[in-house]
Amino acid sequence: MRSDYSIGLGLLTLGAGLAALGGLEKVILYAARPEYIGDSMGNFRHSVPDAIWNITNITLWSGVPFVLAGLYMLLRRSYTRISAQIKATNDRFEREHNSSK
């Protein structure tokens, strides 16, 4: 049980780190070329080689599945517990309702 929580927290941290790193890479690339300021993002994008730009995109978007997997692992036990409580409450309500008839 605790290992699921630890793994989920690790995946969430890894995914957030990868997404932040991908964003930071884009900021560093933009800061490295100060002549492209304002609305000239298209010119800036064409000045950066495709391989470098793809590395930043891959890093940014590879963090998203890790974040989702980490959230799933962190929240699935809570979801299971809450759904069991709702089912028990519903069963109790149905028993009381049927016994009053």
Secondary structure, DSSP 8 states (H G I E B T S, - for coil): -HHHHHHHHHHHHHHHHHHHHHHHHHHHHHHH-TT--SS-HHHHHHHS-HHHHHHHHHHHHHHHHHHHHHHHHHHHHHHHHHHHHHHHHHHHHHHHHHHT-
